Amino acid sequence: MQPEKVVVLAVPVLLLVFYIDYWHLHAKFEAIANPARWGRLRVSAKHDLEVASFTMGGFWEGQPVFDEVAGVAETMVGYMGGSTQHPVYTEAGTTGHFETVRVVFNSSVVTYEKLLEVFWANTDPTNPTGQFCNTGTSYTPTIFYHTRTQHNLANLSLSTAATLLHTTIYTRLVPTTSFYPAEEPHQFMYLKNPEKYQQHVKHCKRKDRLESVWKGRPVRI
């Protein structure tokens, strides 16, 4: 093959590789800069996904623990369970809404039971007034079930947690309601502002409290 022919063939290939790399990087930055829009795009392209919703105290801390789980396609923080439409962050505590993490997951990769295990491991179900340094009903650990199967599994996990801890459990099981996405600054806070996020986690002593409650014991059903 002549050298000039090799060059002619190589140029389109290099352009194609550049194009693919560009959009791969663009997608990563877009996911951080505009996660609500990107999340909807990701979900619309898939048809085998299920949804789970959890309140684990402040939603800043709840989002990263599910983002780490293999099989989770998307997370988004927002508000559920209140009496008004389209609440905002400053009023969520007065409208009956819960700070919630919505988890879209591929059930062929990760089970709902596994998500429940992650939920329990990252909450203190013995606290009747909130979670860690966040006080108020909007922070009460809550499992919003979307189906009868989710309700049955959540109820079984609650019984397992109560047996494991030998104490009163204040975690609530609630049928799902409308989900209202939180404002953009609250989406993926641990990525957008890691210093502020780490300061908040350290101040709340979340890790210490979780270790004290669970002592490494998982809630498995």
Sequence and secondary structure as in RCSB ss.txt:
>XXXX:A:sequence
MQPEKVVVLAVPVLLLVFYIDYWHLHAKFEAIANPARWGRLRVSAKHDLEVASFTMGGFWEGQPVFDEVAGVAET
MVGYMGGSTQHPVYTEAGTTGHFETVRVVFNSSVVTYEKLLEVFWANTDPTNPTGQFCNTGTSYTPTIFYHTRTQ
HNLANLSLSTAATLLHTTIYTRLVPTTSFYPAEEPHQFMYLKNPEKYQQHVKHCKRKDRLESVWKGRPVRI
>XXXX:A:secstr
  HHHHHHHHHHHHHHHHHHHHHHHHHHHHHHHSHHHHHHHHHHT SSEEEEEEE SSHHHHHHHHHTSTTEEEE
EEEEES SSSS  GGGGGGTT EEEEEEEEETTTS HHHHHHHHHHT  TT SSEETTEESGGGS EEEESSHHH
HHHHHHHHHHHHHHHTS    EEEE    EE  GGGTTHHHH HHHHHHHHHHHTHHHHHHHHHTT     
